[in-house]
Amino acid sequence: MTFKDGARALVTGAASGMGEATARYLLEHGVQVVAVDVNADGMSHLGCETLVADLGDPGDRAKVTERADGFDYLVNAAAIIQFKPIFEFTVEDWRRAFQVNAESTFFLCQTIGPRMRPGGAIVNFSSTSAKLSSTIEAAPYAATKTAILSVTRSFAYALADRPVRVNAIVPGITNTPMQERVLIDLAKIRGTTPEALSEARDKTVPFKRGASSDEAAAVIAFLLSEESGYITGENINFSGGMVMW
């Protein structure tokens, strides 16, 4: 894949999972990366500039924006997920999910997008939970990921004249530390084991397996690269066929 000469990228959620894999991929391909996460220790091995920030906090987001002049790429991977029976979620649960997941994506696109170099690209993180209703125990998370699809389309249109492309990746079951916590928390609510739940979920995927973070990073890198220069406003399913629309 081809990246802009002297390219610089801001990657949020870079301490683990797909965000961390994306930061590593870009670094390995000569892109300068600023990694952002609330977990400082998780970013320490990357060997790039890091910024500790809670993206659900407007003050911390402002610190990120201040560091983001002249970037070529923005990857909005930061997210939180909480599991409860759907009738037990509180207003505070709902608001926190939207602050970290949807609000941070919107306002980083809004404040960084217009200051990116022409020909840049943004990748936002949605989820197959935005298109499926089977995991009702994470309904606020699913709602945030649905909102991100709309946010992506809006900024793809708003930033087209720079031009800055804006797309979303829609991951399904991906083997990350977050996915491990998902299995533990959801299994407790459903009265089963993480192992049984994992086996049952894999059966919903035509490929009968989850993806690796490195596989996801390659797709994200493609959406940033020059080879995808005519793609914008799209949501790209990355689910092994679990979602095909």
C-alpha positions in Angstrom: 0.0 0.0 0.0 1.1 3.5 -0.7 1.0 6.3 1.9 1.7 10.0 1.4 5.3 11.1 1.6 6.1 12.2 5.2 2.6 11.1 6.3 1.5 11.7 9.9 -1.3 9.8 11.6 -3.3 10.2 14.8 -4.6 6.9 16.1 -6.9 6.8 19.1 -7.6 3.7 21.2 -3.9 2.8 20.4 -3.1 0.9 23.6 -4.6 -2.4 22.5 -6.6 -4.3 20.0 -7.3 -2.9 16.5 -6.1 0.6 17.4 -2.8 -0.7 18.6 -2.4 -3.0 15.5 -3.2 -0.1 13.2 -0.6 2.1 14.9 2.0 -0.6 14.5 1.1 -1.2 10.9 1.5 2.4 10.0 4.8 2.8 11.9 6.1 -0.3 10.1 5.2 1.4 6.8 7.0 4.6 7.5 4.1 6.7 8.7 4.7 9.0 11.7 2.1 8.2 14.4 0.8 10.0 17.4 -0.9 7.3 19.6 -3.7 8.4 21.9 -5.3 6.3 24.7 -6.3 6.7 28.4 -3.9 3.8 29.1 -0.3 5.1 29.1 1.4 1.8 29.8 -0.4 0.1 26.9 1.2 2.5 24.4 4.7 2.4 25.9 5.9 -0.3 23.5 4.9 1.4 20.3 8.0 3.6 20.1 6.1 6.7 18.9 4.8 9.9 20.3 2.0 9.2 22.7 -0.7 11.3 24.3 -2.7 10.1 27.3 -6.3 11.4 27.1 -9.9 10.4 28.0 -11.7 11.2 24.8 -15.0 11.4 26.6 -13.7 14.6 28.3 -13.9 17.8 26.2 -10.8 19.2 27.8 -8.7 16.1 27.0 -10.1 16.1 23.4 -8.9 19.8 23.1 -5.4 18.7 24.0 -5.5 16.1 21.3 -6.8 18.6 18.7 -4.0 21.0 19.7 -1.4 18.4 18.6 -3.1 17.6 15.3 -2.2 20.3 12.8 -1.1 19.1 9.4 -1.9 15.4 9.9 -2.7 13.2 6.9 -4.6 10.4 8.7 -7.0 10.1 11.6 -8.2 6.8 13.0 -11.0 7.0 15.6 -10.7 3.6 17.3 -11.2 4.5 20.9 -14.4 3.0 22.4 -15.9 1.6 25.6 -18.5 -1.1 26.0 -20.7 -2.1 28.9 -22.9 -5.1 29.4 -26.2 -5.1 31.3 -29.7 -6.5 30.8 -31.2 -3.9 28.5 -33.8 -2.8 31.1 -31.1 -2.0 33.7 -29.1 0.6 31.8 -29.1 4.1 33.3 -29.0 7.5 31.8 -25.4 7.8 33.0 -24.5 4.6 31.2 -26.0 5.9 28.0 -24.3 9.3 28.2 -20.9 7.8 29.0 -21.1 5.5 26.0 -22.0 8.3 23.7 -19.3 10.6 25.1 -16.5 8.2 24.5 -17.7 6.5 21.3 -19.8 8.9 19.3 -19.1 12.3 20.7 -15.4 11.9 20.5 -15.6 10.7 16.9 -17.8 13.6 15.8 -15.7 16.3 17.4 -12.4 14.9 16.4 -13.6 14.8 12.8 -15.0 18.3 13.2 -11.9 19.9 14.7 -9.1 17.9 13.0 -10.6 17.2 9.6 -10.5 20.8 8.3 -6.8 21.1 9.4 -5.7 17.9 7.7 -3.5 18.1 4.6 -5.4 17.8 1.3 -5.7 14.2 0.2 -5.9 12.9 3.8 -8.2 10.3 5.1 -10.2 9.4 8.3 -11.3 6.0 9.4 -14.0 5.8 12.1 -14.9 2.6 14.0 -18.4 1.3 13.8 -19.4 -2.3 14.6 -21.6 -5.1 13.3 -23.7 -4.3 16.4 -24.9 -1.2 14.5 -26.5 -3.6 12.0 -27.6 -6.5 14.2 -29.8 -6.6 17.3 -28.8 -9.9 18.8 -26.6 -8.5 21.6 -29.2 -6.4 23.4 -27.0 -6.4 26.6 -24.9 -3.8 24.8 -27.7 -1.7 23.4 -26.1 1.8 24.2 -22.8 0.7 22.6 -24.8 -0.5 19.5 -26.5 2.9 19.4 -23.2 4.7 19.4 -21.9 2.6 16.6 -25.0 3.3 14.5 -24.5 7.0 15.1 -20.9 6.7 13.8 -22.2 5.5 10.5 -24.2 8.7 10.1 -21.3 10.8 11.4 -19.0 9.2 8.8 -21.3 10.1 5.9 -21.8 13.6 7.1 -18.1 14.4 7.3 -17.4 12.6 4.1 -19.6 15.1 2.4 -18.4 18.1 4.5 -14.7 17.4 3.9 -14.9 16.3 0.2 -13.7 19.7 -1.1 -10.3 19.5 0.8 -10.3 16.6 -0.3 -10.3 14.5 2.9 -11.9 11.1 2.6 -14.0 9.7 5.5 -14.9 6.0 5.8 -16.0 3.6 8.6 -14.9 0.0 9.3 -17.6 -2.3 10.6 -15.8 -5.0 12.5 -17.5 -8.2 13.6 -15.9 -10.7 16.0 -12.3 -9.7 16.3 -9.9 -11.4 18.8 -8.9 -8.4 21.0 -8.6 -7.8 24.8 -12.0 -6.0 24.5 -13.5 -9.2 22.9 -12.1 -11.3 25.8 -13.9 -9.0 28.3 -17.0 -9.1 26.2 -17.2 -12.9 26.4 -16.6 -12.8 30.2 -19.2 -10.1 30.9 -21.8 -11.4 28.5 -21.4 -15.0 29.7 -22.2 -14.0 33.2 -25.4 -12.3 32.2 -26.5 -15.2 30.0 -25.6 -17.8 32.6 -23.1 -19.6 30.3 -19.3 -19.8 30.0 -17.0 -17.6 27.8 -15.9 -20.7 26.0 -19.4 -21.8 25.1 -20.4 -18.3 24.1 -17.3 -18.0 21.9 -18.1 -21.2 20.1 -21.7 -20.2 19.6 -20.8 -16.8 18.2 -18.2 -18.3 15.8 -21.0 -20.4 14.3 -22.8 -17.2 13.2 -19.8 -16.3 11.0 -19.7 -18.0 7.6 -15.9 -18.3 8.0 -16.5 -19.9 11.4 -13.8 -17.9 13.1 -13.0 -14.4 14.5 -10.5 -12.1 12.9 -7.2 -11.0 14.2 -6.3 -7.4 15.0 -3.6 -7.5 12.3 -6.2 -8.4 9.6 -8.3 -5.4 10.7 -5.3 -3.1 10.6 -4.6 -4.1 7.0 -8.1 -3.1 6.0 -7.9 0.2 7.9 -4.5 0.9 6.3 -6.1 0.3 2.9 -8.8 2.9 3.6 -6.1 5.4 4.5 -3.9 4.6 1.5 -3.6 6.2 -1.9 -5.1 3.0 -3.4 -8.5 3.9 -1.9 -8.4 7.4 -3.2 -11.9 7.3 -4.7 -13.6 5.8 -1.7 -15.5 8.0 0.8 -18.6 7.9 2.9 -18.6 4.1 2.9 -19.0 1.6 5.7 -16.8 -1.4 5.1 -18.0 -4.7 6.7 -15.1 -6.7 8.2 -17.1 -9.6 9.6 -16.2 -12.8 7.7 -19.7 -12.6 6.1 -21.6 -12.2 9.4 -23.0 -9.0 8.0 -23.3 -8.5 4.2 -25.2 -5.2 3.9 
